[in-house]
């Protein structure tokens, strides 16, 4: 087996320098570090994780808690993309990831018990019922955690700017001349509350009075319930000229309801999505939507969690907000 000593002899540097280079520490000259990594690759070096764990008292394993409320799993492109960027950053830093559940074979266990049994260094809570007592127990434990799109006091979190995203969408359709704007939001979560606040705040700033019947609820990532909510909006005596959907995937149900009524998009009614998933760019007409920055969300979440794992006494818990961007498609008609 190739060792750090073997690499140091080949490169003519100390073992400490080799160790720092292989662990991505910044106090090694970039050119030297690149040479060391190349030599290690050529020699077939693999890290002795057991020895590293004994030395650092860490397992270099991070748990992912992903309890998808819509049961869409990795078909949910927003979460799948965020998780992928989280994984890439964690692996770049030398960490493996494992999924955390509430059962271990034939026996049930809390998330905290499972995390302790696996010896996890930290846990990223990507999607969950944050009111679940088991989630609360894990968050309040001594295991470093980070949450996505939900804030806990004195715990790090990475947040998509849902309030600003919704405000930007309202202002965009308003700028296109729309005054009768409806919103089909997702089930009540912290994300939904922020988007609703952004929706109403933008409408108030623009002087729009939104009738209660213009605001409907459906399940996230669920075209069937979005279809039903869209039907109710279309049946109103004065239907909206533009509908904001809860997410790009649910939009499928909404646009089908519109077509069933014999209406055209955007000629007869305009629509807007949320998330900016790949599908939004492929459908016709191309969907106008708000794209969440899953690359930064996943990367920053991994960075912040690993920083807390490796420097627990000197790393303050941060709530970092990640901005998105408007993707202008072809589904919003200019009025007047």
Secondary structure, DSSP 8 states (H G I E B T S, - for coil): ---HHHHHHHHTS-HHHHHHHHTT-TTS-HHHHHHHHHHHHHHT----HHHHHHHHT---EEEEEE--TTS-GGG-HHHHHHHHHHHHHHHHTT-EEEE--SEETTEE--HHHHHHHHT-SEEEEEE--TT-HHHHHHHTSSSEEEEES---TTSEEEEE-HHHHHHHHHHHHHHTT---EEEEE-SSSHHHHHHHHHHHHHHHHTT----GGGEEE--TT-HHHHHHHHHHHHTSSS--SEEE-S-TTTHHHHHHHHHHTT--TTTT-EEE-SB--HHHHHSSS---EEE--HHHHHHHHHHHHHHHHH-TTT----EEEE--EEE--S------
